[in-house]
């Protein structure tokens, strides 16, 4: 891929500085080897991530993190640094998206990409860090996990803080993905998570407080139970939840049915294999789970400029069959899943895992929950070629703002309809 063209000399200087800041700076102790960066972290060395970091003011965060790590003289101190810096990154991204504090640059405040690239710059620093005390692989992995979770809002969920009479809504988003196809990619579900976290929306049933978390586009994290670990403490206290991801061009979809199959398309680490979704207690694992979101009310309402569909299609192997077939009206009895309404990628899997968790917690009949697919976030006309295009444009920003606003409107409808149902 050719480098994204730069518009000012000052920006080019800034990118040179950012390149130095995002590269690991921790000094290795004698006799130790520096850990190799992951596939995701290696993309930091390209021009586009550096430009996004500079133009948002997130370019210095990894350097600050490295300095604090260098001063950590014990595992307990390192854990505190990781917790504080991960939480601070999430709060800074949320504050920027919601208009609090300085923008830090000319990149639109609603942009989710600074959070993604700054997190990777920090995980790369932590992976390379060689402290002056013994640090086992297991302890480093635990620190990396803590950084991931805190910088994704998973340690900052405050469902009970809205006050009496305020309904509690839990929403999830995703990192950008398909980055090798277009490294400029932004994910509107992640942008919606930043814009909505901690906000109160007005609904026909009264106020509702929204709390959000973001998940990686990595099969391995899901296999390790990242979804269940993040959501299990909060689903029993929620009045409604929805997982959100980017889906089809020009439309929203409420996915009626989720399947227990992962197709194995490459994730952000360029890994994946086709298999049944791995969960605990596989003997009781269903092939399908269903939404309990009020899809009729959502699809009937005027929530924004994009149409919203009740998507009932799935792909199954019928009972006694061997070939996969598409069923427009949902699965047939005894069939084996090959794709839910949301496909066979991580959007289907997070919907499957979240709704299966809902059911295993005994919440199916009282907790509205499911999956919402947003439209694909598109760049403006004339800016669609990743080899020659710019990292943002007015139409791109407008599309993202409209999608985020419509997610908010869909939630308002869902909360009101869900309250009536209950």
C-alpha positions in Angstrom: 0.0 0.0 0.0 1.3 3.5 -0.9 1.6 6.0 2.0 -1.3 8.2 2.6 -0.4 11.7 1.4 0.4 14.3 4.0 -1.0 17.8 3.7 1.4 20.0 5.6 5.1 20.1 6.4 4.3 20.5 10.1 2.3 17.3 9.9 5.2 15.4 8.3 7.4 16.6 11.2 4.8 15.4 13.6 4.7 12.0 12.0 8.4 11.7 12.4 8.1 12.4 16.0 5.2 10.0 16.4 7.2 7.3 14.8 9.8 7.6 17.5 7.1 7.7 20.2 5.2 4.7 19.1 8.3 2.5 18.8 9.1 0.7 22.1 11.5 2.8 24.2 11.9 0.6 27.3 15.4 -0.4 28.0 16.0 -4.2 28.1 17.7 -5.6 31.1 20.9 -7.6 30.5 20.4 -11.1 29.4 16.7 -10.7 28.4 15.1 -10.7 24.9 12.6 -8.1 23.7 9.2 -9.6 22.8 8.2 -9.3 19.2 5.2 -7.0 18.5 2.0 -8.6 17.4 0.6 -8.4 13.9 -1.7 -5.6 15.1 1.1 -3.7 16.7 3.3 -3.9 13.6 0.7 -1.8 11.7 1.7 1.1 13.9 4.7 1.7 11.8 2.6 2.7 8.8 1.9 6.4 8.0 -1.9 6.3 8.6 -1.8 5.2 12.3 0.9 7.8 13.0 -1.1 10.5 11.4 -4.3 9.6 13.3 -2.3 9.7 16.6 -0.8 13.1 15.8 -4.0 14.7 14.6 -5.9 13.6 17.8 -3.2 14.4 20.3 -2.9 10.8 21.3 0.7 10.4 20.0 2.4 11.1 23.3 0.5 8.6 25.4 2.7 5.6 24.8 5.8 7.5 25.7 4.3 8.6 29.0 3.2 5.0 29.7 6.8 3.8 29.0 8.3 6.4 31.4 5.9 5.3 34.1 6.7 1.6 33.5 10.4 2.4 33.7 9.8 3.8 37.2 7.8 0.7 38.4 10.0 -1.2 40.9 7.7 -4.0 41.8 4.9 -6.1 40.2 2.3 -4.2 42.4 3.6 -0.9 41.2 3.5 -2.1 37.6 -0.1 -3.2 38.0 -1.1 0.2 39.4 0.6 1.9 36.4 -1.2 -0.3 33.9 -4.5 0.1 35.6 -4.2 3.9 35.8 -2.9 4.4 32.3 -5.4 2.0 30.7 -8.3 3.7 32.5 -7.0 7.1 31.6 -6.8 6.2 27.9 -10.5 5.1 27.9 -11.6 8.2 29.8 -9.6 10.4 27.5 -11.2 8.8 24.4 -14.7 9.1 25.9 -14.2 12.7 26.9 -12.8 13.6 23.5 -15.8 12.0 21.8 -18.2 13.8 24.1 -16.7 17.2 23.7 -14.9 17.5 27.0 -11.4 19.0 27.2 -9.2 19.9 24.3 -9.6 18.1 21.0 -5.8 17.7 20.8 -5.8 18.1 17.0 -7.9 18.7 14.0 -9.3 15.1 13.7 -13.0 14.9 14.3 -13.9 14.3 17.9 -16.3 11.5 17.1 -13.4 9.4 15.7 -12.8 6.0 17.4 -9.5 5.3 15.7 -7.2 7.3 18.2 -8.2 4.9 21.0 -7.4 1.8 18.9 -4.0 2.9 17.7 -3.0 4.5 21.1 -3.9 1.2 22.9 -1.7 -0.7 20.5 1.2 1.7 21.0 0.8 1.0 24.7 0.6 -2.8 24.5 3.7 -2.7 22.3 5.6 -0.8 25.0 4.4 -3.2 27.7 5.3 -6.3 25.6 8.8 -4.9 25.1 9.3 -3.6 28.7 12.1 -5.3 30.7 11.9 -4.3 34.3 14.6 -4.5 36.9 12.8 -7.3 38.8 11.7 -10.8 37.7 8.6 -10.7 35.5 7.3 -14.1 34.4 5.5 -14.6 31.1 2.3 -15.2 33.0 2.6 -11.9 34.9 3.3 -10.0 31.8 0.3 -11.6 30.1 -1.8 -10.5 33.2 -0.6 -7.0 32.8 -1.4 -7.0 29.1 -4.9 -8.3 29.9 -5.4 -5.6 32.4 -4.4 -2.9 30.0 -6.7 -4.3 27.4 -9.7 -4.5 29.7 -9.3 -1.1 31.4 -8.6 0.7 28.1 -11.8 -0.8 26.7 -14.1 0.5 29.4 -14.5 -2.9 31.0 -13.4 -1.7 34.4 -15.6 1.4 34.2 -19.1 0.1 33.9 -21.4 2.0 36.4 -24.9 0.6 35.7 -26.2 1.5 39.2 -25.2 5.2 39.1 -28.1 6.7 37.3 -30.4 7.1 40.2 -33.9 5.8 41.0 -36.2 5.4 38.0 -33.3 5.5 35.5 -33.2 2.4 33.3 -29.8 0.8 32.7 -28.6 0.0 29.2 -25.4 -1.9 28.4 -23.9 -1.5 24.9 -20.8 -3.0 23.3 -18.8 -1.9 20.3 -15.8 -3.2 18.3 -12.3 -2.1 17.2 -11.7 -1.2 13.5 -11.0 -4.2 11.3 -10.2 -5.2 7.7 -7.1 -3.0 8.2 -5.0 -4.8 5.6 -7.6 -3.9 3.1 -7.8 -0.3 4.2 -5.8 0.8 7.2 -7.9 4.0 7.4 -10.9 2.0 8.6 -13.0 3.3 11.5 -15.7 1.3 13.2 -19.0 3.1 13.9 -19.9 0.7 16.7 -16.7 1.8 18.5 -17.5 5.4 17.8 -21.0 4.9 19.2 -19.6 3.3 22.3 -17.4 6.3 23.0 -20.2 8.8 22.2 -22.7 7.0 24.5 -20.7 5.9 27.5 -22.1 7.3 30.7 -24.8 9.4 28.9 -28.5 9.6 29.7 -30.9 9.3 26.9 -34.5 10.4 27.0 -37.1 7.7 26.1 -40.9 7.5 26.2 -40.5 5.3 29.3 -38.2 7.8 31.1 -34.5 8.4 31.3 -32.0 5.6 30.5 -28.3 5.6 31.4 -26.0 3.9 28.8 -22.8 2.2 29.8 -20.5 0.9 27.1 -17.5 -1.4 26.5 -15.4 -2.2 23.4 -14.1 -5.6 22.3 -11.2 -6.6 20.1 -11.6 -8.2 16.7 -9.6 -11.3 17.7 -10.8 -14.8 17.8 -8.4 -15.7 20.6 -9.9 -13.3 23.1 -13.4 -14.6 22.4 -12.1 -18.2 22.9 -10.7 -17.2 26.3 -14.1 -15.9 27.4 -13.6 -12.2 27.1 -17.2 -11.5 26.3 -18.6 -13.6 29.2 -16.1 -12.2 31.7 -16.9 -8.6 30.7 -20.7 -8.9 30.6 -21.5 -11.5 33.3 -21.4 -9.0 36.3 -23.7 -6.6 34.6 -26.4 -8.4 32.7 -28.4 -9.3 35.8 -28.5 -5.5 36.7 -29.3 -4.3 33.2 -32.7 -3.4 31.8 -31.6 -3.8 28.2 -28.4 -4.7 26.3 -27.3 -4.8 22.8 -24.1 -5.8 21.1 -23.3 -3.5 18.1 -21.1 -4.0 15.1 -20.6 -2.7 11.5 -22.7 -4.8 9.1 -24.1 -4.0 5.6 -24.0 -1.0 3.3 -26.8 1.5 3.8 -28.8 -0.2 6.4 -29.2 -1.2 10.1 -30.2 -4.8 11.0 -31.7 -6.2 14.1 -30.4 -9.8 14.0 -33.1 -12.2 15.0 -31.0 -15.3 15.3 -27.4 -16.1 16.2 -25.5 -19.2 15.3 -23.0 -21.4 17.1 -20.5 -21.3 14.2 -17.4 -19.2 13.5 -16.4 -19.2 9.8 -12.8 -18.4 10.6 -12.2 -15.4 8.4 -9.0 -13.7 9.4 -9.2 -11.4 12.4 -7.0 -8.4 13.2 -4.2 -10.8 14.0 -4.7 -12.5 10.6 -5.7 -15.7 12.3 -8.9 -17.8 12.3 -10.3 -21.2 11.7 -13.8 -22.6 11.1 -15.3 -24.4 14.1 -18.1 -24.5 16.5 -18.1 -21.4 18.8 -16.1 -22.7 21.9 -18.0 -22.1 25.1 -18.0 -23.6 28.6 -20.3 -26.6 29.1 -20.4 -27.5 25.4 -22.7 -30.4 26.1 -25.6 -27.9 26.8 -24.6 -25.6 24.0 -27.5 -24.7 21.6 -27.0 -24.3 17.9 -29.0 -21.1 17.9 -29.9 -18.2 20.2 -32.5 -15.5 19.6 -32.8 -11.8 20.2 -35.2 -10.5 22.9 -34.9 -7.0 21.6 -38.2 -5.4 20.7 -37.4 -5.7 17.0 -40.9 -4.9 15.7 -40.9 -1.5 17.5 -37.4 -0.8 16.4 -38.0 -1.5 12.7 -41.3 0.4 12.7 -39.9 3.6 14.2 -38.3 6.5 12.4 -34.9 6.5 14.0 -32.7 8.2 11.3 -31.8 8.3 7.6 -30.9 4.6 7.3 -33.6 1.9 7.1 -33.7 -0.6 9.9 -34.5 -4.3 9.0 -35.6 -7.3 11.0 -33.2 -9.8 9.6 -34.4 -13.3 10.0 -32.1 -15.1 7.6 -29.7 -17.8 8.7 -27.5 -20.5 7.0 -27.9 -24.0 8.3 -27.2 -27.7 7.7 -30.7 -29.2 8.0 -31.3 -32.1 10.3 -30.1 -35.2 8.5 -28.4 -33.2 5.7 -24.8 -32.5 4.7 -25.0 -29.3 2.7 -25.5 -25.7 4.0 -28.6 -23.9 2.9 -29.9 -20.4 3.4 -33.2 -20.1 5.4 -34.8 -16.6 4.9 -37.1 -17.2 7.9 -34.8 -18.7 10.5 -33.5 -22.1 11.4 -35.5 -25.3 11.2 -35.7 -27.9 14.0 -32.6 -29.9 14.6 -30.4 -28.0 12.2 -26.7 -27.2 12.6 -25.6 -23.6 12.5 -23.4 -22.3 9.7 -24.2 -18.6 10.0 -26.5 -16.5 12.0 -28.3 -13.4 10.7 -25.1 -11.5 11.4 -23.0 -14.0 9.5 -20.2 -16.2 10.8 -17.7 -13.6 12.0 -17.1 -12.0 15.4 -20.3 -9.9 15.2 -22.4 -13.1 15.1 -20.2 -14.6 17.8 -20.5 -11.7 20.3 -24.3 -11.8 19.7 -24.3 -15.6 20.3 -22.2 -15.4 23.4 -24.1 -12.5 24.9 -27.5 -14.0 24.3 -26.4 -17.5 25.5 -25.0 -15.8 28.6 -28.4 -14.1 29.1 -30.2 -17.4 28.8 -27.8 -19.3 31.1 -28.3 -16.6 33.7 -32.0 -17.3 33.5 -32.7 -13.8 32.0 -34.3 -14.7 28.7 -37.9 -13.8 29.6 -37.0 -10.5 31.5 -34.0 -9.0 29.7 -34.4 -7.5 26.2 -31.1 -8.1 24.4 -29.6 -8.9 21.1 -27.5 -7.6 18.3 -27.7 -4.4 16.1 -25.7 -4.1 12.9 -24.9 -0.6 11.7 -24.3 0.5 8.1 -20.8 0.2 6.8 -19.0 3.5 7.4 -18.0 4.8 4.0 -15.5 7.5 2.9 -16.7 10.3 0.7 -16.8 10.2 -3.1 -13.3 10.5 -4.5 -11.7 9.3 -1.3 -12.4 5.6 -1.6 -8.9 4.4 -2.7 -6.8 3.6 0.4 -3.6 4.0 -1.6 -4.3 7.6 -2.5 -7.0 8.8 -0.1 -6.9 10.9 3.0 -7.6 9.6 6.6 -10.9 11.6 6.8 -13.2 13.7 4.8 -16.5 15.6 5.5 -18.8 12.9 4.1 -17.0 10.3 6.2 -17.5 12.3 9.3 -21.1 13.0 8.5 -21.8 9.3 7.9 -20.3 8.4 11.2 -22.2 11.1 13.1 -25.4 10.0 11.5 -24.8 6.3 12.4 -24.0 7.2 16.0 -27.1 9.4 16.3 -29.3 6.6 14.9 -27.8 4.1 17.4 -28.9 6.4 20.1 -32.4 6.7 18.6 -32.7 3.0 18.3 -31.8 2.6 21.9 -34.4 5.1 23.0 -37.1 3.1 21.1 -35.8 -0.2 22.4 -35.9 1.0 26.0 -39.4 2.3 25.7 -40.7 -0.8 24.0 -38.8 -3.1 26.3 -40.3 -1.3 29.4 -43.8 -1.9 28.0 -43.1 -5.6 27.4 -41.8 -6.0 30.9 
